[in-house]
Amino acid sequence: MFWISVVKGVCLPLWRRMAVWSLWSLLLWAAPRPVAVTGVQVQGQVGGSVLLMAEHHPGFQVREAIWRSLWPSEELLATYFRGSLETLYHSRFLGRTQLHSNLSLELQPLESGDNGNFSVLLVDTGGQTWTQILQLKVYAAVPRPIVQVFTAVSEDAQPPKTCQAFLSCWVPNISDINYSWQQEETIDFGIKPHGPLMDGQVLRVSLGPGDKRIAYSCIVSNPVSWNSTVVTPWESCHHEAGKASYKDVLLLVVTVLLLLILVGLLSAWHWGPCSGKKKKDVCADGGALETENTLE
């Protein structure tokens, strides 16, 4: 059943299918025990390309080669047999593979689901085999991070006032990202913050009037790309200083609510059942009727 599925997956004429059948039979049954090399890691970016190198020791004269995808399902990707390079095999990489003359396999354009393990099986002229396992990790390009500034201005301190700023940096919908901070006026990468970091995403700084021009960069990166956003926290401190305090805002809200309640009561009294000329006549008639009933 295995051989039938492999042959059916080949988009080639019948004689080439038979050649692939013979090649697999030769490599898997007639060849000596293969020598395997594992642990090679390759990184790529979504939309880009990656080259999976077919490496072997000096003196190894390659006669045949087979490239396969091992995860999430085992698929035949490319072969080199009798001097012919073939990549027209039914797989999720169909149309995105190119086998070079040095037997390295190029994949493009990369997709986020291309993560996984790949293997290349090489056979020399003496029948000795050499297997190499490569692990591919595909990353998305890092977008520009979003930085928010939260400030607390010291109202009790004498001039010059100080400002405690918390800089929060984040990138939505992407994982496997490293966060670091850099002060623009220094050379050091990743300045030491005045407080604890939360996965490197939050930076706390204490600012005074002499720090008006100091800017901070949040740098986000993964193994294939990086991006950054620059902010000047003192601008937020100055903006916050012109705002009313929390107590003032609360007092203003309470005052407005009381005024709205008072206006509602006055409106209800004005537009009640005895308001207006007709309603006043009705109320007067009702009052007279009630008086007559009392006299009786």
Secondary structure, 3 states (H helix, E strand, C coil): CHHHHHHHCECCCHHHHHHHHHHHHHHHHHCCCCEEEEEEEEEEECCCCEEECCCCCCCCCEEEEEEEECCCCCEEEEEEECCEEECCECCCCCCCEEECCCCCEEECCCCHHHCEEEEEEEEECCCCEEEEEEEEEEECCCCCCEEEEEEEECCCCCCCCCEEEEEEEECCCCCCCEEEEEECCCCCCCCCCCCCCCCCCEEEEEECHHHCCCCEEEEEEECCEEEEEEECHHHHHHHHHCCCCHHHHHHHHHHHHHHHHHHHHHHHHHCCCCCCHHHHHHHHHHHHHHHHHHHC
